[in-house]
Amino acid sequence: MKTLLALLDYKSKFGSKHFDIPYRSGMDKNKLSKYFLELGIQIEYKFLNEIDLKHGSFKDKDIIYTSSEDIGYQYKSYIEDLIYALELSGANVVPSYRHLKMNNNKVFMEMTRDYLGITTNVNSTVFGSLKDLKMKLSDITFPVVFKASAGASGTGVALVKNEQELIKKVKKISRRNLKSDLRDYIRSLRHKGYIRESLYRQKFILQELIPNLVNDWKVYFFGEKLYIFKRPILNGRGIKASGGGYDNYFYGLEAEAPDGLFDYAWTLFKKMDIPHTSMDIAYDGEEFYLIEFQSLYFGTAGIPYSKGYFTKINNKWTFVEEKLEIEKAYADSIASFLIKDKGQTIETNLKRIS
């Protein structure tokens, strides 16, 4: 029987789950083990801190893992170090390290879709400091969407109308260390020609405004299962569709997905070569826009709120009325991905798992 190593954080948490019990405890590990076992895969759970690269070989070992949204992302930084080291050692970490680094890191997300050649139809530019921004201020067209690199449910996102508002936003998200700033100032007095560090060094994104949008769609892929919900832009939310409350969204057949959206999202998903993803997609009546995407540790509310999912049957997107637990959808997507035969479904490949 195939074995799969699953890495837990120090709180014994794996992954994210809406309606988890206890609160913020992640997926149910007993259910996860059960669903993987049904697919012919034995799960072995270990804490992240139990991995010893000095005395263990992880080459070609299949490994799934959790991310973290701890305050300041300090523990997430540790997870990144470990997963990257495992990948360098030859382990098959799923998804690959770059997707972990992209989690809650919108700047790297932008860079990732650029080097993957993913066409989003919306222009974005990343910056690392206020001084970087000032070098390109003359190139910016207002209004423009400002995004802090980290944040979920629309936090750190705002429409800015002019240079003054933009500079104020950059300064607001940047954390100052007065003692370090003073030391740097003293260096400039002592050393002729020394260029001081920028006082505002927090990375961010500027994204082209798509005018007159009234909603977007959240699309999940778990293998060949597509979940979708429509998110209206509610009064008081400005330009943000996210964070409007799950009871205010429309799921599955009620999402009123425009023709072509599923194929657009599917093309992007296949290009990413990952087991699962969450995408924010907008449509202006003519073009689709990929606003953001994540492929690890994203919100999963669309699964318990949906009556079912869409999948391709005879080359046609068909709604399957079947409520699945997140653990089942997740296990299916991982098993399908590990098979490496993306042209067939899990059901037609179960006999190949050994």
LOTORTI-523837 format. One record per residue: x, y, z of N, C-alpha, C in turn; residue in one letter. Coordinates in pm, whole numbers, padded with zeros to 5 digits, always signed. Layout:
residues N
XYZXYZXYZA;...
This chain:
residues 354
+00085-00120+00000+00000+00000+00000+00088+00125+00000M;+00049+00223-00078+00124+00348-00086+00113+00424+00045K;+00225+00484+00089+00224+00565+00211+00248+00711+00176T;+00192+00798+00257+00201+00942+00236+00229+01007+00370L;+00333+01086+00377+00369+01155+00500+00297+01289+00506L;+00225+01313+00617+00151+01438+00637+00212+01513+00755A;+00255+01637+00734+00325+01713+00837+00230+01810+00906L;+00228+01804+01040+00141+01885+01124+00220+01998+01188L;+00151+02107+01223+00219+02212+01298+00223+02177+01447D;+00280+02264+01528+00299+02234+01671+00167+02223+01748Y;+00057+02268+01687-00075+02256+01749-00149+02131+01699K;-00077+02046+01628-00134+01923+01570-00237+01954+01463S;-00222+02066+01397-00317+02110+01296-00268+02074+01157K;-00363+02032+01071-00332+02008+00931-00436+02080+00844F;-00390+02171+00763-00475+02237+00665-00579+02329+00725G;-00668+02377+00639-00774+02469+00680-00910+02407+00649S;-01008+02439+00732-01141+02383+00716-01243+02480+00772K;-01344+02511+00693-01455+02591+00743-01543+02502+00831H;-01593+02558+00939-01673+02482+01036-01592+02372+01105F;-01463+02395+01125-01384+02295+01198-01415+02302+01347D;-01402+02189+01413-01427+02178+01557-01310+02102+01620I;-01239+02163+01718-01254+02298+01772-01220+02405+01667P;-01251+02527+01699-01229+02641+01610-01082+02649+01570Y;-01059+02664+01441-00924+02676+01383-00835+02556+01414R;-00895+02440+01411-00819+02317+01434-00784+02245+01305S;-00833+02295+01190-00800+02235+01063-00884+02113+01029G;-00835+02034+00936-00910+01916+00893-00912+01809+01002M;-01014+01727+00996-01027+01613+01087-00931+01504+01039D;-00830+01476+01117-00726+01382+01073-00778+01238+01064K;-00873+01201+01147-00930+01067+01137-01008+01050+01006N;-01085+01153+00970-01157+01148+00843-01061+01149+00725K;-00956+01228+00738-00858+01236+00630-00793+01099+00609L;-00756+01034+00718-00697+00900+00708-00793+00802+00643S;-00921+00810+00682-01023+00720+00628-01037+00737+00477K;-01047+00862+00431-01068+00885+00289-00945+00848+00206Y;-00827+00872+00260-00706+00830+00188-00697+00678+00182F;-00736+00612+00291-00729+00466+00295-00822+00405+00189L;-00937+00468+00169-01030+00421+00066-00969+00431-00073E;-00868+00519-00087-00800+00536-00215-00671+00454-00223L;-00650+00369-00122-00532+00285-00122-00406+00352-00072G;-00422+00456+00010-00307+00532+00060-00310+00536+00212I;-00201+00499+00273-00186+00502+00419-00120+00634+00458Q;-00183+00708+00548-00129+00836+00595-00044+00813+00719I;+00073+00874+00720+00159+00876+00838+00174+01022+00883E;+00124+01053+01001+00132+01190+01052+00261+01210+01132Y;+00325+01323+01109+00440+01365+01190+00432+01515+01212K;+00486+01558+01325+00500+01701+01346+00615+01754+01260F;+00604+01878+01220+00710+01939+01140+00845+01928+01210L;+00843+01946+01342+00970+01945+01415+01027+01805+01437N;+00956+01703+01389+01009+01567+01397+01094+01530+01275E;+01095+01616+01176+01172+01587+01055+01319+01616+01080I;+01402+01515+01063+01547+01525+01086+01618+01496+00954D;+01665+01601+00889+01730+01585+00760+01870+01526+00774L;+01924+01529+00894+02059+01474+00916+02057+01322+00919K;+01950+01265+00975+01948+01121+00998+01836+01048+00923H;+01773+01116+00830+01666+01052+00755+01674+01086+00609G;+01638+00991+00525+01636+01014+00382+01492+01036+00336S;+01469+01146+00269+01334+01178+00221+01328+01183+00069F;+01432+01136+00004+01436+01138-00142+01320+01055-00198K;+01245+01117-00288+01130+01055-00357+01013+01025-00263D;+01019+01071-00138+00908+01052-00044+00797+01151-00076K;+00673+01104-00086+00558+01192-00108+00517+01255+00025D;+00511+01388+00029+00485+01460+00154+00380+01567+00130I;+00277+01568+00213+00182+01679+00218+00203+01751+00350I;+00162+01876+00357+00197+01956+00474+00097+02069+00494Y;+00102+02129+00610+00017+02243+00641+00096+02373+00628T;+00025+02482+00606+00085+02614+00618+00034+02675+00748S;+00053+02805+00765+00011+02870+00889-00022+03016+00861S;-00115+03070+00938-00146+03213+00933-00122+03274+01070E;-00015+03230+01135+00017+03285+01267+00049+03434+01257D;+00036+03504+01367+00058+03648+01370+00201+03679+01328I;+00214+03763+01226+00345+03798+01175+00406+03693+01086G;+00337+03581+01066+00384+03470+00981+00522+03420+01023Y;+00549+03424+01152+00680+03380+01201+00694+03228+01192Q;+00589+03154+01233+00596+03008+01223+00589+02964+01077Y;+00514+03038+00996+00508+03006+00853+00648+03014+00792K;+00727+03110+00837+00864+03122+00788+00944+02996+00818S;+00924+02940+00936+00990+02814+00973+00943+02700+00882Y;+00811+02695+00856+00758+02591+00768+00821+02603+00629I;+00833+02726+00581+00895+02747+00450+01037+02693+00446E;+01114+02720+00551+01252+02670+00555+01255+02518+00545D;+01169+02452+00622+01170+02306+00626+01123+02247+00493L;+01015+02298+00439+00962+02242+00314+01060+02264+00199I;+01125+02379+00197+01223+02405+00091+01342+02309+00105Y;+01386+02287+00230+01496+02193+00253+01457+02051+00211A;+01334+02011+00241+01286+01879+00199+01284+01868+00047L;+01237+01972-00019+01232+01970-00164+01373+01959-00222E;+01467+02035-00166+01605+02030-00213+01667+01893-00188L;+01619+01824-00084+01674+01691-00053+01619+01582-00144S;+01523+01618-00230+01467+01522-00324+01329+01472-00290G;+01270+01524-00182+01134+01484-00147+01034+01542-00246A;+00923+01474-00264+00814+01522-00348+00712+01590-00258N;+00733+01719-00228+00640+01791-00143+00525+01841-00229V;+00403+01822-00178+00282+01853-00254+00194+01948-00176V;+00169+02070-00231+00227+02121-00355+00373+02163-00336P;+00440+02196-00445+00582+02230-00439+00603+02356-00356S;+00727+02377-00314+00762+02485-00222+00714+02622-00270Y;+00723+02646-00399+00688+02780-00448+00544+02817-00411R;+00457+02715-00401+00317+02743-00367+00302+02777-00219H;+00387+02721-00135+00389+02760+00006+00437+02903+00021L;+00543+02937-00050+00595+03074-00042+00491+03174-00092K;+00409+03133-00187+00306+03220-00243+00188+03239-00149M;+00168+03144-00055+00055+03151+00037+00063+03275+00124N;-00039+03360+00116-00042+03488+00188+00079+03575+00156N;+00125+03566+00033+00235+03648-00017+00199+03689-00158N;+00118+03794-00170+00063+03831-00299+00168+03883-00396K;+00277+03936-00343+00385+03981-00431+00446+03862-00503V;+00476+03755-00429+00532+03637-00494+00428+03569-00582F;+00302+03579-00546+00196+03526-00631+00200+03594-00767M;+00215+03727-00768+00223+03800-00895+00344+03754-00976E;+00457+03738-00908+00578+03694-00977+00561+03553-01032M;+00492+03468-00955+00471+03329-00998+00389+03323-01125T;+00280+03396-01129+00198+03387-01249+00267+03453-01369R;+00358+03546-01343+00435+03605-01453+00530+03502-01513D;+00607+03432-01428+00704+03341-01486+00639+03213-01538Y;+00517+03181-01489+00444+03067-01546+00376+03104-01678L;+00373+03233-01707+00309+03278-01830+00159+03272-01824G;+00103+03291-01704-00042+03287-01687-00100+03423-01723I;-00182+03426-01825-00245+03551-01869-00363+03584-01779T;-00356+03699-01715-00461+03736-01621-00555+03843-01676T;-00511+03914-01781-00586+04023-01842-00596+04146-01752N;-00524+04148-01641-00523+04266-01555-00377+04295-01519V;-00336+04421-01537-00198+04459-01514-00171+04483-01367N;-00059+04428-01319-00018+04448-01180+00131+04478-01176S;+00172+04557-01076+00313+04589-01056+00344+04572-00908T;+00460+04513-00878+00499+04490-00739+00610+04589-00700V;+00611+04623-00571+00709+04717-00517+00760+04665-00383F;+00885+04703-00350+00943+04659-00224+00962+04770-00123G;+00941+04894-00164+00960+05006-00071+00897+05131-00131S;+00885+05233-00048+00833+05361-00096+00926+05421-00201L;+01057+05404-00184+01151+05459-00283+01137+05389-00417K;+01110+05257-00415+01082+05187-00541+00962+05250-00611D;+00859+05279-00533+00738+05338-00588+00768+05475-00650L;+00845+05557-00580+00870+05693-00629+00947+05694-00760K;+01022+05588-00786+01093+05579-00914+00995+05563-01031M;+00874+05513-01002+00780+05483-01110+00647+05558-01096K;+00643+05658-01011+00517+05728-00988+00459+05786-01117L;+00545+05832-01205+00496+05895-01328+00430+05794-01421S;+00455+05665-01400+00397+05562-01486+00261+05513-01437D;+00218+05556-01318+00097+05502-01257-00026+05581-01301I;-00127+05509-01341-00255+05569-01379-00353+05551-01264T;-00413+05661-01221-00510+05658-01112-00651+05665-01168F;-00749+05608-01095-00736+05534-00969-00672+05398-00991P;-00615+05342-00886-00548+05214-00893-00578+05136-00765V;-00576+05004-00774-00604+04919-00659-00473+04893-00584V;-00473+04926-00456-00357+04903-00370-00379+04774-00291F;-00276+04688-00286-00286+04563-00209-00161+04543-00125K;-00180+04528+00005-00070+04480+00088-00040+04337+00048A;+00085+04294+00062+00123+04160+00017+00054+04052+00098S;+00037+04072+00227-00027+03974+00314-00167+04021+00351A;-00255+03924+00377-00390+03960+00419-00494+03879+00346G;-00606+03854+00414-00716+03777+00357-00846+03850+00380A;-00951+03804+00312-01086+03861+00326-01090+04010+00297S;-01005+04053+00204-01008+04192+00161-00928+04287+00247G;-00863+04239+00353-00782+04327+00436-00660+04373+00356T;-00624+04499+00372-00509+04553+00303-00534+04590+00159G;-00662+04586+00116-00697+04621-00022-00778+04750-00022V;-00740+04844-00111-00812+04972-00117-00795+05035-00253A;-00891+05115-00291-00881+05195-00412-00818+05329-00377L;-00710+05365-00445-00646+05494-00421-00661+05581-00545V;-00688+05710-00522-00726+05797-00632-00617+05891-00678K;-00512+05906-00596-00406+05998-00636-00275+05963-00564N;-00169+06036-00598-00037+06007-00541-00035+06023-00389E;-00101+06125-00339-00100+06151-00195-00162+06034-00118Q;-00275+05985-00166-00340+05871-00101-00251+05746-00107E;-00186+05727-00220-00102+05610-00239+00017+05612-00143L;+00086+05723-00135+00202+05734-00046+00159+05714+00099I;+00043+05767+00134-00009+05749+00270-00033+05601+00300K;-00087+05527+00202-00112+05384+00220+00018+05308+00241K;+00119+05340+00161+00248+05271+00173+00308+05294+00310V;+00301+05416+00356+00356+05447+00488+00279+05375+00599K;+00149+05361+00581+00064+05301+00684+00097+05154+00705K;+00129+05081+00598+00153+04937+00613+00296+04906+00655I;+00383+05006+00653+00524+04982+00683+00551+04994+00832S;+00621+04896+00886+00653+04896+01027+00787+04964+01051R;+00788+05059+01142+00909+05133+01172+00976+05078+01297R;+01108+05081+01296+01188+05049+01414+01271+05172+01445N;+01226+05249+01544+01288+05380+01569+01435+05367+01605L;+01471+05265+01681+01611+05248+01720+01698+05220+01598K;+01652+05132+01510+01728+05103+01389+01733+05222+01295S;+01620+05296+01286+01617+05415+01202+01718+05519+01251D;+01728+05533+01383+01823+05630+01440+01966+05588+01409L;+01996+05459+01424+02131+05410+01393+02166+05435+01247R;+02068+05414+01160+02094+05435+01018+02117+05583+00989D;+02045+05669+01060+02064+05813+01042+02205+05854+01086Y;+02252+05797+01195+02387+05826+01244+02492+05781+01143I;+02468+05666+01078+02560+05621+00973+02575+05724+00863R;+02462+05786+00827+02466+05886+00720+02547+06008+00759S;+02554+06037+00890+02634+06149+00938+02782+06114+00942L;+02811+05989+00973+02950+05945+00990+03019+05911+00858R;+02940+05864+00761+03000+05812+00638+02949+05891+00518H;+03037+05971+00463+03002+06053+00348+02961+05963+00230K;+02850+05996+00167+02802+05921+00051+02715+05802+00086G;+02701+05771+00216+02616+05659+00256+02469+05690+00226Y;+02401+05597+00165+02259+05613+00133+02177+05542+00239I;+02090+05615+00306+02010+05557+00414+01907+05458+00362R;+01873+05364+00449+01764+05272+00417+01633+05350+00406E;+01546+05305+00317+01413+05365+00312+01342+05340+00445S;+01272+05438+00495+01197+05421+00619+01073+05334+00599L;+01036+05312+00473+00912+05240+00444+00945+05126+00347Y;+00966+05008+00404+01015+04895+00325+00920+04775+00341R;+00795+04795+00311+00698+04685+00313+00647+04663+00171Q;+00657+04541+00121+00621+04515-00018+00469+04524-00038K;+00431+04559-00161+00290+04577-00194+00271+04565-00344F;+00145+04566-00385+00108+04552-00526+00017+04666-00566I;+00033+04714-00687-00064+04804-00748-00125+04730-00866L;-00258+04724-00868-00328+04648-00972-00426+04739-01045Q;-00430+04722-01173-00521+04798-01258-00665+04781-01211E;-00739+04891-01205-00880+04886-01168-00963+04836-01284L;-01047+04736-01256-01145+04691-01354-01275+04765-01322I;-01316+04858-01404-01428+04945-01368-01563+04876-01372P;-01653+04926-01287-01795+04890-01290-01824+04744-01256N;-01737+04679-01184-01766+04542-01142-01868+04544-01029L;-01959+04449-01031-02058+04438-00924-02041+04309-00845V;-01953+04221-00893-01928+04095-00823-01803+04030-00880N;-01755+03928-00813-01658+03837-00873-01701+03695-00838D;-01622+03597-00880-01650+03457-00849-01528+03394-00783W;-01554+03319-00679-01451+03237-00618-01465+03097-00677K;-01356+03046-00730-01354+02913-00792-01251+02828-00721V;-01294+02711-00674-01202+02611-00622-01191+02498-00723Y;-01072+02444-00737-01053+02314-00801-00994+02219-00700F;-01057+02104-00684-01000+01991-00611-00995+01877-00711F;-00878+01861-00774-00871+01767-00885-00966+01811-00995G;-01055+01722-01035-01148+01752-01144-01281+01807-01095E;-01290+01835-00966-01413+01891-00909-01399+02043-00900K;-01495+02114-00956-01496+02260-00954-01609+02308-00865L;-01574+02385-00763-01671+02452-00677-01669+02601-00710Y;-01785+02663-00708-01791+02804-00742-01894+02875-00657I;-01864+03001-00621-01966+03086-00563-01946+03230-00607F;-02058+03298-00621-02062+03437-00665-02061+03529-00545K;-01974+03630-00550-01960+03722-00437-01997+03864-00480R;-02118+03910-00448-02155+04048-00481-02070+04147-00402P;-02046+04263-00460-01979+04372-00389-02087+04447-00312I;-02088+04431-00182-02194+04486-00098-02168+04632-00064L;-02274+04703-00033-02261+04842+00010-02168+04853+00130N;-02078+04949+00123-01984+04969+00232-01856+04891+00218G;-01847+04804+00114-01728+04723+00092-01635+04783-00012R;-01673+04901-00066-01588+04964-00166-01576+04879-00290G;-01452+04840-00327-01429+04758-00446-01415+04611-00411I;-01432+04575-00283-01399+04440-00237-01522+04349-00233K;-01510+04236-00304-01615+04134-00298-01588+04037-00185A;-01461+04014-00153-01426+03921-00045-01458+03983+00090S;-01482+03897+00187-01510+03946+00322-01651+03995+00343G;-01741+03965+00248-01878+04013+00259-01972+03922+00335G;-01923+03809+00384-02007+03716+00459-02060+03604+00373G;-02034+03479+00413-02069+03365+00328-02218+03348+00308Y;-02300+03398+00400-02445+03389+00382-02496+03483+00273D;-02410+03574+00227-02448+03669+00123-02403+03626-00017N;-02344+03508-00027-02292+03461-00154-02388+03359-00218Y;-02363+03326-00345-02450+03236-00420-02365+03121-00473F;-02407+02998-00444-02322+02881-00462-02373+02789-00573Y;-02279+02721-00638-02314+02619-00736-02396+02671-00851G;-02512+02610-00875-02598+02651-00986-02650+02794-00968L;-02656+02840-00844-02705+02976-00818-02597+03082-00839E;-02475+03040-00871-02365+03137-00888-02374+03212-01020A;-02459+03167-01112-02479+03234-01240-02346+03259-01312E;-02267+03154-01324-02137+03165-01391-02156+03193-01539A;-02090+03294-01594-02104+03323-01736-02038+03217-01822P;-02085+03202-01944-02027+03106-02038-01877+03132-02054D;-01801+03027-02048-01657+03040-02067-01576+03049-01940G;-01641+03079-01827-01566+03096-01703-01499+02965-01660L;-01573+02854-01667-01517+02727-01623-01397+02687-01708F;-01409+02704-01839-01297+02668-01927-01176+02758-01903D;-01202+02886-01880-01093+02979-01849-01022+02936-01721Y;-01098+02906-01617-01039+02866-01490-00967+02732-01504A;-01026+02638-01578-00966+02506-01596-00830+02516-01667W;-00821+02601-01769-00696+02621-01841-00587+02672-01747T;-00623+02767-01660-00527+02819-01564-00484+02711-01466L;-00580+02636-01416-00552+02530-01318-00456+02426-01375F;-00479+02383-01498-00393+02282-01558-00252+02337-01579K;-00241+02463-01608-00109+02523-01629-00031+02531-01499K;-00100+02546-01386-00033+02556-01256+00023+02422-01210M;-00033+02310-01259+00014+02176-01224+00015+02155-01073D;-00102+02165-01013-00120+02151-00869-00245+02067-00842I;-00260+02012-00720-00377+01929-00692-00504+02008-00665P;-00488+02130-00614-00607+02209-00578-00570+02357-00576H;-00670+02442-00593-00644+02586-00595-00771+02662-00563T;-00754+02788-00528-00863+02882-00508-00834+03006-00593S;-00928+03046-00676-00910+03160-00766-01018+03264-00745M;-00980+03389-00756-01075+03500-00761-01080+03548-00905D;-01196+03537-00967-01210+03569-01109-01319+03673-01129I;-01288+03775-01208-01386+03879-01242-01418+03870-01391A;-01530+03932-01429-01575+03932-01569-01644+04064-01598Y;-01602+04131-01704-01658+04262-01736-01757+04256-01851D;-01799+04135-01888-01891+04119-02000-01821+04081-02128G;-01687+04100-02130-01609+04065-02249-01490+03975-02216E;-01420+04008-02107-01300+03933-02071-01308+03884-01927E;-01238+03773-01900-01220+03722-01765-01088+03772-01710F;-01085+03794-01579-00965+03845-01513-00933+03758-01392Y;-00812+03707-01387-00767+03636-01267-00711+03739-01171L;-00784+03766-01063-00744+03868-00968-00638+03815-00873I;-00663+03698-00816-00569+03635-00724-00589+03484-00729E;-00490+03411-00679-00508+03267-00662-00417+03218-00551F;-00459+03109-00487-00379+03040-00387-00388+02890-00413Q;-00287+02817-00375-00288+02672-00398-00258+02594-00272S;-00274+02660-00159-00245+02595-00031-00308+02676+00081L;-00372+02607+00176-00419+02669+00299-00514+02788+00273Y;-00605+02768+00180-00703+02873+00150-00837+02839+00215F;-00925+02937+00219-01056+02915+00278-01136+02813+00200G;-01217+02734+00269-01289+02624+00204-01441+02633+00224T;-01492+02752+00256-01634+02765+00285-01722+02724+00168A;-01672+02737+00047-01752+02703-00070-01792+02557-00077G;-01724+02472-00003-01759+02329-00006-01879+02299+00083I;-01878+02333+00212-01996+02303+00293-02120+02383+00254P;-02101+02501+00194-02215+02582+00155-02276+02537+00022Y;-02203+02456-00056-02250+02416-00188-02325+02283-00181S;-02424+02269-00267-02498+02143-00277-02422+02041-00361K;-02320+02086-00433-02244+01996-00516-02134+02069-00590G;-02085+02009-00696-01972+02063-00770-01992+02037-00918Y;-01913+02104-01000-01915+02082-01144-01796+01994-01182F;-01813+01912-01283-01704+01834-01339-01733+01810-01486T;-01629+01780-01563-01648+01756-01706-01690+01612-01731K;-01806+01596-01795-01856+01465-01836-01886+01474-01985I;-01820+01389-02064-01833+01393-02210-01803+01534-02263N;-01695+01591-02207-01645+01722-02249-01744+01836-02222N;-01835+01815-02127-01932+01919-02092-01934+01936-01942K;-01932+02061-01897-01936+02088-01754-02075+02053-01700W;-02078+01961-01605-02203+01908-01552-02204+01923-01401T;-02319+01965-01347-02330+01980-01202-02365+01846-01139F;-02287+01809-01040-02310+01686-00965-02360+01724-00826V;-02486+01691-00797-02541+01725-00666-02494+01621-00564E;-02387+01655-00497-02325+01565-00401-02247+01649-00300E;-02287+01644-00177-02217+01721-00074-02102+01636-00020K;-01982+01690-00032-01863+01621+00015-01802+01696+00132L;-01737+01622+00219-01658+01686+00323-01527+01732+00262E;-01470+01836+00320-01344+01889+00269-01236+01781+00270I;-01237+01695+00371-01136+01588+00378-01145+01495+00257E;-01266+01466+00212-01286+01380+00096-01238+01449-00032K;-01279+01574-00052-01238+01647-00171-01086+01662-00176A;-01027+01689-00061-00882+01706-00053-00810+01575-00085Y;-00853+01465-00022-00788+01335-00045-00797+01295-00192A;-00914+01313-00253-00930+01280-00394-00832+01359-00481D;-00817+01488-00451-00731+01573-00534-00585+01533-00521S;-00542+01501-00400-00403+01459-00379-00375+01326-00447I;-00466+01229-00429-00448+01098-00491-00440+01109-00643A;-00529+01190-00701-00530+01209-00845-00399+01273-00892S;-00351+01368-00816-00228+01438-00853-00108+01343-00847F;-00104+01259-00747+00009+01168-00731+00013+01062-00840L;-00102+01030-00896-00107+00933-01005-00032+00985-01128I;-00029+01117-01141+00041+01183-01253-00025+01159-01389K;-00143+01105-01388-00214+01084-01514-00334+01177-01514D;-00312+01302-01555-00416+01403-01542-00532+01383-01640K;-00513+01295-01738-00618+01278-01839-00731+01188-01796G;-00719+01123-01678-00825+01033-01633-00868+01069-01492Q;-00981+01019-01453-01034+01048-01321-00977+00954-01217T;-00996+00987-01091-00951+00899-00983-01014+00761-00999I;-01143+00757-01029-01213+00631-01034-01153+00534-01136E;-01104+00588-01249-01048+00501-01351-00905+00464-01322T;-00847+00525-01219-00707+00500-01188-00684+00432-01054N;-00791+00407-00979-00773+00350-00846-00693+00219-00849L;-00713+00140-00953-00644+00011-00959-00494+00029-00980K;-00452+00149-01023-00310+00170-01047-00236+00205-00920R;-00308+00244-00815-00243+00281-00689-00203+00155-00615I;-00079+00145-00579-00032+00026-00509+00065+00066-00399S;
